[in-house]
Every structure is written in structure tokens, then in C-alpha cells.
Amino acid sequence: MPHTWDPDRYLTYADERGRPFVELVARVGAASPATVVDLGCGPGNLTTLLRERWPDADIRGLDSSPEMVEKAQAADPSIAFEVADLRTWAAEGQPVDVLVSNATLQWVPGHLDLLPALVSRVSPGGWIAFQVPGNFDEPSHTIRRDLAAEEPYAAHTREVAVPSSHDPAAYLEALTSLGCTVDAWETTYLHVLTGPDPVFTWVSGTGARPTLQALPGDLRPTFEDEFRRRLRAAYPERDGRVVLPFRRVFAVGHRS
Ligand SMILES: C[S@@+](CC[C@H](N)C(=O)[O-])C[C@H]1O[C@@H](n2cnc3c(N)ncnc32)[C@H](O)[C@@H]1O
């Protein structure tokens, strides 16, 4: 079931969402790549960091969301952004020197099976680097799943897109078997959030969007109220601060 993205809502926590991108790209050893592609570039604010790192490269960003690409196009005119599905992109085309995908592959069902096609689009000596959330068993996700499975919501939410990912070892094995030298790891960030219902604000910009958008207008407010209530219990506020632990999984492959 398709859902849409809201770039401005997504950018609410731009700093927290951007840090893993910086830490991912820091492990890419390419000195002066000719071509760099950001798959699932979103609003493009992070793609522009690739321009700072590699000023002379031909940098491209693609994303399946027209709303995201429109925002990205305003971010940096020196980068070519386009609306495209990364699965189509993976299927054919010239090799690139650096392939980056941040917080996107979790939305591609069976993405482990896509890695051979993605690696085949990396030139010999090139790099593939991606990061995916690894927090799908945390309350921020389980509360949404449990509530969505209750009536009267279940009838509307059965078909929604469900993000998923693997442990670092699975990506290490997959990329190694494809001829890469691999650096894979995980990090749990402790995001300190403020303001009213900050965890709801966070998830409604990303992982909860398909569920929220699948609900009819008369059910969505009651769902959101109950979702907020359960999130407040799971992530209590202390002295005006709410701590959101967020595990992320990283993999960088150097193609020999
Ligand atoms: C959580 S956002 C990440 C955006 C950006 N990479 C970042 O780190 O800020 C996920 C993005 O993946 C895009 N996306 C999901 N599935 C995709 C696909 N099959 N092809 C291209 N983009 C996709 C969405 O449209 C969305 O912009």
C-alpha cells in the first residue's frame, strides 16, 4: 500500500537523523571518486554533505518520493536529483565509484537479495555504504504494530508497508560473498528529545507514516491519541527530557 513522505516533518529531527550518515560516509575511503550516487536521498540535506566531501565528483541522488525530490532539488543545484525506484536503478546502468544509501533499504522488502545487483553497479575499487535502523523490536515500533492489529484499526492496516532490517553480521556475510572487504557495525544512539510527545513526532515522520495514512479520517485521531498515550508510558518524560534509544546498523563494502 503506497504512502507519501512529508519532507518538512521528516526534517524535524534533521540533526539526529543526520549523524549516522556522517558516521557512515566517514568509513568510505574513496579519495576522489568520479561518480557518487545517493539511493533514497530523501530531502537532499545529507546528499549535500557528499558534495562537501567530494567537490569534483558527479553526484546524483534518487528517491521514489516526488515530494522528497522536489525538496532535494532546492538543496544543491550542483547535484542531479531524480524521482526513481532504487530497484530499477540497481538493475542496469554504468558502474559508479561510491554508492550510499542512508535509512532507506529498510523500506525495500527482501533488500538482502538486492545486494548483488547493487554491488554490480559499483566499479572495481569502488565503495557501497548503507545504514538501516535496527530498532524494530523497540516500543516505538511494537506499540504501533500492536495497536494497529486491534479493532477497529486492523481492517485498514493489514497491507501497510513494514520496514525491516538485518543484524550487521548478515550484511557482512552478504557483502563478503559478493567480493567486498567489509566493515559492518551497530550503534545505539540515545536521542534526548524535548517538546510535547516527541517520540510520536519522530515516528510520525518515518516508520509510522504508512499506518497513519492507511487509517480513515474518522479513526486516525483516536488511533493517534492512544498511540501517543502508550508512547508516553514507554518513554517517560524526566525534567522535560525524553530519551529515545535508537539502534542503527551500518555496512561499508570496498569492492576489490
Ligand atoms: C527515512 S528516508 C531517508 C532519507 C535520506 N536518505 C536521509 O537519510 O535523510 C527514506 C527514503 O527512502 C525513499 N525510498 C523508499 N523506498 C525507495 C525505493 N524503492 N526507491 C527509492 N527511494 C525509496 C523514501 O521515499 C524516503 O525518502
The ligand as a Tripos MOL2 file, in Angstrom:
@<TRIPOS>MOLECULE
LIG
   27    29     1     0     0
SMALL
NO_CHARGES

@<TRIPOS>ATOM
      1 C1         13.8410    7.6360    6.0170 C.3       1 LIG1
      2 S1         14.0020    8.4120    4.4630 S.3       1 LIG1
      3 C2         15.7740    8.6270    4.3440 C.3       1 LIG1
      4 C3         16.1370    9.8000    3.5050 C.3       1 LIG1
      5 C4         17.6300   10.1780    3.4740 C.3       1 LIG1
      6 N1         18.4470    9.1260    2.9210 N.3       1 LIG1
      7 C5         18.0900   10.5010    4.8670 C.2       1 LIG1
      8 O1         18.8780    9.7410    5.4330 O.co2     1 LIG1
      9 O2         17.6750   11.5420    5.4080 O.co2     1 LIG1
     10 C6         13.7270    7.0430    3.3780 C.3       1 LIG1
     11 C7         13.6430    7.4580    1.9260 C.3       1 LIG1
     12 O3         13.6830    6.2760    1.1100 O.3       1 LIG1
     13 C8         12.8750    6.5210   -0.0150 C.3       1 LIG1
     14 N2         12.5760    5.2160   -0.6270 N.ar      1 LIG1
     15 C9         11.8890    4.1920   -0.0860 C.ar      1 LIG1
     16 N3         11.8210    3.1610   -0.9430 N.ar      1 LIG1
     17 C10        12.5050    3.5500   -2.0660 C.ar      1 LIG1
     18 C11        12.7890    2.9370   -3.3180 C.ar      1 LIG1
     19 N4         12.3780    1.6930   -3.5800 N.pl3     1 LIG1
     20 N5         13.4980    3.6290   -4.2400 N.ar      1 LIG1
     21 C12        13.9100    4.8820   -3.9650 C.ar      1 LIG1
     22 N6         13.6720    5.5290   -2.8060 N.ar      1 LIG1
     23 C13        12.9750    4.8620   -1.8630 C.ar      1 LIG1
     24 C14        11.6750    7.2600    0.5580 C.3       1 LIG1
     25 O4         10.9460    7.9270   -0.4200 O.3       1 LIG1
     26 C15        12.3540    8.1770    1.5720 C.3       1 LIG1
     27 O5         12.6570    9.4380    1.0300 O.3       1 LIG1
@<TRIPOS>BOND
     1     1     2 1
     2     2     3 1
     3     2    10 1
     4     3     4 1
     5     4     5 1
     6     5     6 1
     7     5     7 1
     8     7     8 2
     9     7     9 1
    10    10    11 1
    11    11    12 1
    12    11    26 1
    13    12    13 1
    14    13    14 1
    15    13    24 1
    16    14    15 ar
    17    14    23 ar
    18    15    16 ar
    19    16    17 ar
    20    17    18 ar
    21    17    23 ar
    22    18    19 1
    23    18    20 ar
    24    20    21 ar
    25    21    22 ar
    26    22    23 ar
    27    24    25 1
    28    24    26 1
    29    26    27 1
@<TRIPOS>SUBSTRUCTURE
     1 LIG1         1 GROUP 0 **** ****
